[in-house]
Amino acid sequence: MESGGGRYLTRRDLEAVIRRAAELESSGGSVPELSETDVVRIAQEVGLSEANIRRALAEHSSDAEMLLADRGMISRLCGAGLVTASRTVSRSAEEVTAELENHFQSHQSLQLVRRTQHTSLWEPDKSVVASVARGLDVFGRGYKLAKRGRAVELRVVPLNDESCRVTLTSDLGNERAGWFWGFGVAVGMPLTWVWLMFILQGGFIPDPWLLATPGIIASTVALARVGYRRGVERMRLVLDGVLDRLEHDEPLEPPRPSWRDLLR
């Protein structure tokens, strides 16, 4: 479309032009660094809202600061070991961080391992007292973050003075390993024993067993993936529940069950 001020661009055209200009700029040499303030100003000049660009910056910052990692063949074969839930909360980042960290320490039996500007890494408290408390669970807290995950990552990135982007990530690598090792031992040991019997008795493995083995292995992996996927869904519900209560300014610790419920 033409006008007195030149041709108008659609949003898709704008994205393509900016992407190409960035490629040309980077290929021509060093690219100057921009502050977040500069990025917001430039985005507003091309018609993007400040709220959306600040959210995009927050998500980019969160990804860059991520302390947990899940890479390699096991993730592609068995499924991702990290479960993530995010939410934009209309409260200051400082207030949200303080409340979540207090919840982790006081009610989830987690201890701080590492901290960066916006991110902190937590692991189950390995002290004797904490281990006994999680095992007995007298007050019915569940300790789901500590019992089922080997680590929890908390990221709170401010969007402005009155809102922030909160991301919780749980590392379920141990649960994933348990599912696949369990099914692997349950199926692999009998299969190996059958193969050895055939080899010791006749020196060869019958063709039907050779043909059936890949199917048995594939079925074992599929069953383990199904079981692990259910664990992932349960943990996502736990993370979303924490964020729901945080978003609605409710106590992070759910109401405790009555003694009658605990004794059932």
N, C-alpha and C positions, 0 to 999 in steps of 0.2 A: 504494500500500500504506500502511495506517494502522498506527500503533503508539502506545504511551503517550507517546513523545517526538515524535509528529507523523508526517507522511507521509514515506516513504522515496523517494528519487529515484534513477533509474538514471543510469549515466554519461552517456548522451546527454541526459537531462533536466538534469543538472548543467551540462553544457557550454552548453546553450541558456539556462539561467537566468543563468549567469555572463556570457555574451555579451550578453544583454538588459540586465542590470544595468550593464554597462560602457557600453552605448549610452545608457542613461538618465543615467548619471553624467556622461558627456561632453556630453550635450545640456543639462545643467543648469548648466554653467559650467566653470571650470578644474578639471582632474583632477590631484590631487597625484601627484608623482613618487615611485616606489618604488625602493628599492635592490634589488639582486639577492638580498641576504639576506632582505629582506622578502618578495620573490616566492617564494622557496623555502619560507619559513615558512608563508605563506598556502596554498601548494600542498599542503604536507604536512598542513595542517589539514583540507583537503577530500579527503584520501585519495590524493593523487598521490605517487609515489615521488621521493625526492630525485635519484636518478640520471637519471630521465627529465626532470624539470624542468630540471636543469642542462644536459642535452643540448639541450633545446629552447632554453634561453637562449643556449647556444653557437652553435646554428644561426642564431638570430635576430641575434646579434651579428655573425656572419660575413656575413650578407646585408646588414646595415647598413653594414659597413665595406668592402664590395666596391669595389675600385678600377677593375676592368675593366667596361666596359659594352658592350652589343651591342643597339642599338635601331634602329627605323626600318623602312622598307619592304624594304630588302635582306635583313634577317633573316627576314621573313615569306616573301619570294619564294625566296630561295636557301638558307635554313636557318641556324640559329644558328651564330655564329662562335666561340662559347666552348664548350670541352669541360671538364667538371668531374668530379672524382672525390674522394670523401670517405671518411674512415675514423676510427674511434675507436681510439686507440693507448694502451696501458697503460704510458705513460712520461710523465715530467713535460714540460710545455710548453717549458720552457727547454732541456732536453736535445734534444728533437725539433727545435726551431727551429734550434739551433746545428748539428746534424748536417745538416739539409736545406740550410741556407745555405752551409755548407762544401761540400756536394756540388754545389750550383749553381755556385759560384765555381771550384772545383778541377776538376770533371769535366764540367760542362755548358756552360762558356764563357758564363755569364750574369753580368750586372753589376746591382747594386742601383740602382733608380731612385727609389723612394719607400718610406717606411715609416710605418705607423700603429701603434696599440697592439698589435693582433694580426695585422696584415696587412702584407705587403711585396710590392712589384712589381719584377719582374726583366725585363730585355731582353737580347738577344744582345750580347755585348761587340763593339764596332765597331772596336777597335784592329786595326792591321795584323797584329800577331802572332797575335791570337786568330782573325782571319779566315783566315789562312793555315793555322793549326792545324786549324780546322774543315774547310777545303777538302781538306787532305791526309789528315787523320784517320789518321795513321801507326799509332796504337795501337788502332784499331778501336773507339773509344768511341761512335761514332755521332752524338753531339751532337744527338739527336733533338729535345730541347726547344728548342734554339737554332736549329736548321736549319729546322724546320717551323713553329714558332710565332713570332709577332712579339713576344709577351710572355708571361710566366708569373706568376701570382699565387699567393702562399703565404699561407694563413691557418692559424694554430695558436691555438685557443681552449682555455684550461684548463678542465677539468671539475671536477677536484680536484687535490690535490697529486701524485697518481700517475697521472693520465690526462688526455688532451686530445683534442680533435676537430681533425683535420687535413684541410684542403681544398686541392687543387691545381687551378688553372684555367689552361688554355692558350688563347691567342687565335690562332685559325686564320684570321683575316680575310684575310691575304695569300693563303693557299692557296685559300680560297673564291673570292677575286677572280680568281685564276689560272684556275680551272676555268671560270668563267662568261665571263670575257673571252676565253679561248682558244676555247671553243665559239662564242661570239658572233662573233668575227672569222672563224672557219672557215666559218660558215654565213651570217652577215650580209653579208659582202663579195660572195660569189657571187650571193646573192639580190638585193642592190642592183644589181649589174652587169646581171643579167637584166632587172630592171625598167627600168633606163635604156635598154637595147637596145630593148625593146618601145616605150618612150615616144619615143625618137628615130626609130624606123622607122615606127611607125604612129600614134603619138600616144595610144595607150591600152594598158592591160594586159589581156590575155585573162582572162575570168572564171575558168577553171580555176586560173590562177596566183593570182588574188585569193582564191579559196576555199582553196587549198592553203597559203597563207602563214601563217595562224594555226596550222595544224597543224604546220608546219615549226618555227615559233618555240617552240611548246609542247614538241615532241619535243626540241629543243635544250636547253631548260631542264631537262627531265626527265633527259636524259643527263648534264648537268653536275651535277645534284643527286645522281645515283647515284655519280658519280666522287668528289664531295666527301664524300658520306656514308661511303665507304670510308676516306677520309683521317681522318675523325672517329673511326671505329672503331679505326684504327691508333693514333691519339694516345691514345684512352681506354685502350688496352692498355698504352701506355707509362706513363701516370699510375698506373694500377692496379698495374703492376709495381713502381714506386717505393714505393707505399704497402704493397704486400705485403712487400717486404723490410724496410721500416721497422717494420711491425707485428710481424714475426718476429725483429726485432733482427739482421738480416743486413746485410752491407755493401751500401750503396746502389749502389756501382759494380759492375755485373755482371762475372763473370770475363772477362778479356780473351782474345780468340781467339789461337791460336798463329800464329807467323809463316807457317806453311804455309797456314793458312786465309786470312790476309791477302793472300797472293800468288796465290791461286786466281783 
